[in-house]
Amino acid sequence: MAKLINLTINGVAVTVPDGTLVVDAAKKAGIDIPVFCYHPKMEPVGMCRQCLVEIGRPAIDRATGQPALNDDGTPKLQFMPKLETACTNPVSEGMVVLTATEKAKAGQKELLELLLTSHPLDCPICDKGGECPLQNLTVEYGSSQSRFIFDEKQRADKHVHLGELINLDRERCIQCARCIRFQRDVAGDPVLGFYQRGRLTDIVTYSDPGFDSVFSGNTTDICPVGALTTADFRFGARSWELKQSASLCAQCPVGCNVTFNTRREAKSGGVMAIKRVMPRQNEQVNETWICDKGRFAGYHYTEAESRLGLDAASMESALSQAADKLAAAKSDAVFLAGGRLSNEDFYNLKQLAAKLGAKAYLYSPMAGGEYTTAYGLGAGSNLGDLGKDDTVLVVASDLYNEAPVWHLRLKAAAKRGATLIVAAGRATKLDEFASFVVRYAYGDEVETVKGLAGKEKIGDAIKNAANLVVFYGSDGLGLAGTSALAAACADLLNGKTGKVNNGLVGVWNAPNTQGAYELGLAPAADLKSELKGKTVYVIAADPAGDDPALADALKSAKAVIAQDILATATTQMAAVVLPAAAYTEREGTYTTAERRVQRFYLAVPAKAGTRADFAIFAELGKKLGVELEGRSALLVMNKIAAEEKAFAGISYARLAEVTAQWPIVGRGDLYYGGTGYENKLGLGVHLALALTPAPSTSGRGGQMRPKENELVAVPVSKIYDLGVTMAPAKLLGQRIGAAAVGLNPVTAAKLNVENGGKVQVQVNGVTAEAIARFDESISTGVVLIYRSFGIPISEPTSVKIVVAEKA
Amino acid sequence: MAHLLLRHRDIPNLDQLDVYVKNGGFEAFKKAVTAMQPDAVTEEVKASGLRGRGGAGFPTGVKWSFIPKNITPHYVVANADESEPGTFKDREIMDFNPYQFLEGLAIASYAVQANLSFVYLRGEFYYLAKKLDACIAEMEKAGYLGDNLFGTGFSLRLRTHLGAGAYICGEETALLESIEGKRGQPRVRPPFPAVVGLYSKPTVINNVETLANLPYIVTNGAAGFRKFGTDKSPGVKIFSLSGNVNKPGNYELPLGATFRELIMGCGGGISDGRKLKGIMPAGASSSIIRVDDTNLDKVLDTTMDYENVQSVGSLLGSASVIIIDDSHSMDWVINKTVHFFKHESCGKCTPCRDGNYWMLHLVERIHEGHASAGDIQLLKTVANQVNGKCLCALGDFSTMAVTSALERFPEDFHVGQA
């Protein structure tokens, strides 16, 4: 614990830890000091000079070395002749800070006038208008008139595309470098920089494609003016028309807290429509950041044209048909549900399946949840607390692509001194920030993890770690591989289970895979054979679209009932289709992979002719003679809390509780932390660890490895793909790109494949075209195939690659 | 009197190693390395009273003593950016007496125990960089640079580094950023370079002329050095004289010489027989000294050292003395300086970036005769608005000429005819 320092700010006594900056100390005391370049999540640079204040420090008597005293015995203060910047000065004992004296106020006002000499007066057409720090601080600290002649303003380009996602208005930029520093220091993607100097200083991107970072949208939140704006919200609405709905991002298992900004508009037929996704502060989950997948793909699939819906009569008849089929099948029914369902949905589904005596499976490309429920993060864990003496191990996961905000947070943990070990079959972006990088040949995942403890430095880092967090993923692995890997990783955590900031985290591909496991669902080891001749009830999953073999298996089923929000290959072959409401249209909870249960709230009314999944299950239950809670998600959660040990004590009221967070963000403070929203509706609650005994960890190793002259395809993930929740995001089209395969140049040379060349991939009975991408970091004989790009791949399997005919 | 710094004016071909060595070259460095403890060198320089010749006049030995011994490695960087308009002394030293400068750099490196030191040159000095590289190669060949020098355990290597031609890179922290390959922009201080400098390591940054003094100090001791100059400003100084004088150029005089000696003596008086109107003793960053019939003698008899120039309302700075005669209006002069600062402002901090842009519009309007009565007052206001709020000293300096010209030459600023 740092030493505490006492000082006064505008006469208010403040006690803060040593090292706190004056600007933060003031904020904690509820005193605003205007800033533009300073941001509480980044190192101070003192560039904008807006935070000028008077600072007095106790004078020291040179002769005695003791504090000098006034005649009345009070400590003598020494003020600098110049105003000082509150953002670059740390507090010191006895300091007296004056932020609102005539001198300080004059300095702040003069600074604002200088800033505004270069700023256009286009607030009425600026997307930032109404939530603009420059606007707000000008009203508060500036002058209503400028002495600068408007005609002498410097003109600059107003429509610069830093990429297709972020627009730059060069006139509005005040050169605070928040965006540059965020990209360099927080995101670790240094793709922005300054060009030119003086009044000509410009923001430029030097990546191709422009602004190539999955965190780019955050720069628009922290931009203190309207210089950086997102392409998806461009001229979309005025900020003061927008309502806020607390929600979660459903694109990955991190569970970033977001706020949907909504408004009622003619374009949407007079109903509420989501206009944009903004981060909502949760310092234990996503801090004040979200990734571009969450921001730009975000909710768009819930608005896709392929949304399903039925009129009341058809819905009733569909429900009856489904109930009839299930009643007929009884224990011959198989439930197959994807990780997009909420905890409440999974719970009701489980009850319904149990009543029928039917099997219920999780549809997931990754297994190992039986370990994450038993070895998962202890309650109260926070990646933001990891630092010196702690160790984080990431195995078989490309977090930048699979769970970007974790990438950002682990990078920060490493910077704070945590030992970051990254073990993967290929180079990932996290390598740059790792203390140790372990490269293995695909197939050696389990052996590699088992061997870590025996390594000298890495073994010590794992054994001696004050806290140990292990992330494991499915890079190159299917169900069997991930299950074995999870077991091997869990072994490292023996003796640490249940402890705060210790545990095993699965890098799932869906927002609530962890919740499914917590409620007892798991994937089927051999799904295809489970489906044959059965009545298959598929919910929030598209097996037919993912894999022709599964489509065939579904064809061999007795009947298929499909429940989803979107039309998919699976709904198309279903006998009965039940249209579900999207998560933006209802309430519910997700369990993040960190085992935090979080609430999402209703943002927009449910699309006509849809119902929440848990309500559909309850409706079917009614017809099948089982009483399920279908009135509200809250009531379902009450039942879960009563019956599921891990969820004991959880209620919607508890989930909505908020404690004070730092830094302070929100509407009144947007000049300080950015336009991200403060969290008023819940930080979530960690689950208790499953009380089931530790599972056997004799996981089997020896995954498939290519033999001489053999090629093995392994599945890997890319952030932007053609999955059902991504594809409708029009703005990201360019970034998604075409199907590609990755292979070592040595492997490629044997096949006469060129980098960037077209190849034909023959895998899992499918022949597809793809672009070859060289990656020297992967083992020879291995072919990376990206999931959700139209080439079916769920497990490592043999593959044939031939150069495609040149057109 | 023989020159101390511009010795090449007395000794031909001093930029050749054999000539330099024949004339006592590297004796001082050898003496320091073989016969003196590093701290003893620092103490000697402290005792000599040598003050930084780049402009700030900070005592050199004191600066060295700030280097923490428990953090290594240490670096010495020679500031050869010399970008203040009106300054051209370092260029002459490096061009014609390069070894004396490099020997000084080597001595400084020994004193703070740096094994790798840099010469940072402005981009326009590429020909000097080439020359210094050749000199450094010669020194390496002759055994004055490299490992285990003079049979001791001390090793030293020197490197030149070219900037891309930016005024701001003369500011020491911007200079360090530039060497590190980043944009040349000043850093926030503290921490100071003596603790967190080049590559975040303790770093001494000295001006070329400062370093060129060191061989003399080591050879002749502090007392020998103090034979020149004044008690508080010992030693000699190269004055770069330019503007409306008959004989502009570099002149080496003891500190404490008078403006009269420099301008009327060395410089041969004001050109075209005109009257002296203003002096900018520190280049474009100067407060302009007003000279008229009432104070001509007082100004000319003012001694040029770090203390006394203040008595006529300016600072000695880098001693780049620009002479302005009565054919020039001060609105023209500050139009030039503001133009320069607007062009050279690095853009990192708001007051300098936006203030100079604004001031330029105002001075241009005034100079072109379109000013309103408010504009002249406003120019003063804006200059004050910038001064004291900038990230680095150079921003504040950009207002010196403006404020002083407006205050001391009000008759030169006219409201335009509409």
Interface residues (C-beta under 8 A of the other chain):
Chain A: P44 V45 G46 M47 C48 R49 Q50 L52 P81 K82 L83 T88 G107 E110 L111 E113 L114 L115 T117 S118 R147 F148 I149 E152 Q154 I174 Q175 G193 F194 Q196 R197 G198 R199 L200 T201
Chain B: A166 I168 R183 V188 K342 H343 E344 S345 C346 G347 K348 C349 T350 P351 R353 D354 G355 N356 Y357 W358 H361 G374 L378 T381 Q385 V386 G388 K389 C390 L391
